[in-house]
Amino acid sequence: MSTDDEARQTAHGVTDLFSRGRLTAIPRRPARREQLLGYLAARLFTGGRVYTEREVNEALSTVHEDTSALRRYLIEEGFLGRTRDGAVYQRLR
């Protein structure tokens, strides 16, 4: 299954978390949050591309105001990787 196919399947399960294209809340349940993070990673970030922290924040701000929480969750769950100094980010899965 391609990444786009996976994103479409995941989107079906997270659309109720959005209103007018904005994320209404970050799920507390780990499984639900991981589903959302997978959707966001596939939708907002291109595999193999390098991003600055500012670019990551700009992408995340298009869906939710708490960019630092989303960025932290994406890193903790292995969807994004970053250098130790936080200067470079990259989509991992």
C-alpha positions as CSV (number, residue, x, y, z in Angstrom):
1,M,0.0,0.0,0.0
2,S,1.4,3.4,-0.9
3,T,1.8,6.3,1.5
4,D,-1.0,8.2,-0.3
5,D,-3.4,5.2,0.2
6,E,-2.5,5.0,3.8
7,A,-3.1,8.7,4.2
8,R,-6.6,8.3,2.6
9,Q,-7.5,5.5,4.9
10,T,-6.3,7.4,8.0
11,A,-8.1,10.6,6.8
12,H,-11.4,8.6,7.0
13,G,-10.8,8.0,10.7
14,V,-9.7,11.5,11.7
15,T,-12.1,13.8,9.7
16,D,-14.4,14.2,12.7
17,L,-11.5,15.9,14.5
18,F,-11.6,18.8,12.1
19,S,-13.9,21.7,11.6
20,R,-13.5,23.9,8.5
21,G,-10.0,22.5,8.0
22,R,-8.8,23.2,11.5
23,L,-8.1,20.6,14.2
24,T,-10.6,21.1,17.0
25,A,-8.7,19.1,19.6
26,I,-5.6,16.9,20.0
27,P,-6.9,13.5,21.1
28,R,-5.8,12.3,24.5
29,R,-6.1,8.6,23.7
30,P,-2.7,7.4,22.4
31,A,-4.1,5.3,19.6
32,R,-6.4,8.0,18.4
33,R,-3.6,10.6,18.6
34,E,-1.2,8.3,16.7
35,Q,-3.8,8.0,13.9
36,L,-4.1,11.8,13.7
37,L,-0.3,12.2,13.7
38,G,0.1,9.8,10.8
39,Y,-2.5,11.7,8.9
40,L,-0.8,15.1,9.6
41,A,2.7,13.7,8.7
42,A,1.4,12.4,5.4
43,R,-0.6,15.5,4.6
44,L,1.9,18.2,5.7
45,F,5.4,16.8,5.2
46,T,7.1,15.2,2.2
47,G,9.4,12.2,2.9
48,G,13.1,12.9,2.2
49,R,12.7,16.6,2.4
50,V,14.5,18.6,5.1
51,Y,12.6,21.2,7.1
52,T,13.6,23.9,9.5
53,E,11.7,24.3,12.8
54,R,10.0,27.4,11.4
55,E,8.8,25.4,8.3
56,V,7.4,22.7,10.6
57,N,5.7,25.2,12.8
58,E,4.2,27.0,9.7
59,A,2.9,23.7,8.3
60,L,1.4,22.7,11.7
61,S,-0.2,26.2,12.2
62,T,-2.4,25.6,9.2
63,V,-4.3,23.0,11.2
64,H,-3.9,24.0,14.9
65,E,-2.5,26.8,17.1
66,D,-0.5,24.5,19.5
67,T,2.3,23.8,17.1
68,S,4.8,22.9,19.8
69,A,2.6,20.1,21.2
70,L,1.9,18.7,17.7
71,R,5.6,18.9,16.8
72,R,6.6,17.2,20.1
73,Y,4.0,14.4,19.5
74,L,5.2,13.9,15.9
75,I,8.8,13.5,17.1
76,E,7.9,11.3,20.1
77,E,5.8,8.9,17.9
78,G,8.6,8.7,15.3
79,F,6.7,10.5,12.4
80,L,9.3,13.3,12.4
81,G,13.0,13.2,13.3
82,R,15.2,16.1,14.2
83,T,18.8,16.9,14.8
84,R,19.9,17.3,18.4
85,D,20.0,21.1,18.1
86,G,16.5,21.2,16.6
87,A,17.7,22.9,13.4
88,V,16.7,20.2,10.9
89,Y,13.5,18.1,10.8
90,Q,12.6,15.3,8.4
91,R,9.6,13.0,8.0
92,L,10.5,9.5,9.0
93,R,7.3,7.6,8.3
